[in-house]
Amino acid sequence: MNTQLATLRKNELSVQAIQLLALGRQRGWSFSHLGNAPLPDRPVYIGDWMLVPAQQDTNPIPKHTQDRVKAVYASGIRPAGWVVVHDAPPLLAPPETQRPPVPAIWKYLAVMGGLAALLVTYLGVAALLVDPILVAVTPAGDWIEIDRWID
């Protein structure tokens, strides 16, 4: 019984994640839950993906994506942070020796199949055509895709 309760709680979304998904549905936007993981404090490479805290990303964010972010804040939702996910294939990514060290939790996720596996399987095909992806990270660690666009 305790194992079942733990599994249920693990799969539950936070209140803020539910609010974000509801906002997306209400506006006709394709917000989706990508998984649960801590908010990175610096760029992190996972497989062919680079996850960058949005305040550290230097790429322009399209106006329609900025409008979505404004709508999130206007609705009273305050994510813990934002992450921009970029496709970083081996030929474009820096050599392994120049990559920043991966925090232990990200290594765990990559091995255990958490967010890293979800990004690879869920976004792998779509990201061939669309890159980057803006993700809102809730205080509970839920990753909600807000938008994706062609860079």
N, C-alpha and C positions, 0 to 999 in steps of 0.2 A: 504494500500500500504506500509506504513512504517513497519508494522508487517511482511509483506512478505519479505521485504528487510532485516530486522533484522534476520529472520529465514534463509534466503539464506546465509548471512554473517556468521552466527553461524555454518552452516554446511560446509562452505568452508574450504579447507585445506590451511595451510600456504605454502609459496613458498618452504621452506626447507622440509616440509613434502612431497610435490609433488616430489622434487628432490630425497629424500630418497626412495620413492616408485618406482620412475623411475630407480634408481640405482639397486634396488632389481630385478625389471623386466628384466633389461639389463643383469644382472648376473645369472638370473634363480633362484633367491632366493625368498622365500615366505615372503617378508616384508609385514606387514599389519598395517593399522591404527586402533588403539584401542580406541581412544577417545581423549579428551582434558582435561587437568588438570595441576595444578602447579607441578613443580618439588619438591618432598619432600626433606627436609634438614636432615632428620633422618629416621630410619625405622618406617614404619606405618603399622598397622594391619587393614585390611578391611575384615571383614568376615573371611573366611578361607585362606586369602592371606596376605603375608608379603611383602611389597614393600620396598626395601633397596637401597639407593643411592649406585651406583656401587663402589665408592671409599671407602665405609664403609663395603662392603661385603667381607668376608674372604674366600669364596668358590672359588676353581679354575675355571677359564674360559677356555673351550676347545680351542685348537689351531684353529679349523675351525671358531669358533666364533670370536677369536682375529683377524683372517684374514678378517672377515667381517667388524670389527671395523676399521682396517687399510684401507680397501677399501673405507669406508665412508670418512675418513680423506684425503685419496689420491685424492678423487674426489672433494675436496675443501669444503665439507659440515662440519660445526662445530655445532653439537648439543649443547644445553644449558647444558645438562647432560645426564647421563645414569642411569637406574634403573634396578635392578635385582628383578624379581618377583618370590617369592617362595610360594609353596603350604604350608600352615601352619594349618593343621587340628587341631581341638580342643585338641586332645590327645598329639600332638607334640608342640602346642603353649603354651607359659607361661600362667598361670592363669590370668584371667581378671584383677585382682588387681595388677599384676606385669607388665601389658602392659603399654607402654608409652602413655601419653595422646594423643588423636587424634586431630590434629589441626581442627579448625572450618570448614575450606573449605572441608576437607576430610569427616567430618560428613555430610556436605551438599551434597557432591557427593554421599555418601552412601544412604542417604534418597531420593535424587532426581533421582537416577538411572544413574548418569553419568558414570564415569570410573569404579566405583566399580561394578555396575550392569553389565557393559560390560565385565569386567574381570570374574565375576561369570558365566555369561551365555556363553560367547565366549570361555573362557579358561577352564571352569569347567569340561567338558568331556575330552578334550585333555590333561589337566594337570594330569589326573589320570595316564597317561603313560609318560608324559614329564614334567620335572621340573628341573631347573628353566628356566626363560625366560628373555632375555636381551632386554631392551626397550631403544630406543633413545628418548629423550624429546627435542623437538625443542624450540627455544626461544619463539615461540607463544603458547607453551603448548601442541602441538600435540604429542601423544604417538605413536611411530612407533615400532612395534615388529621387531627386527633384527634377533633373533635366539632363539631357544629353544632346550634343550638337556636333556638327562637323567643324573641325578646327581648320 
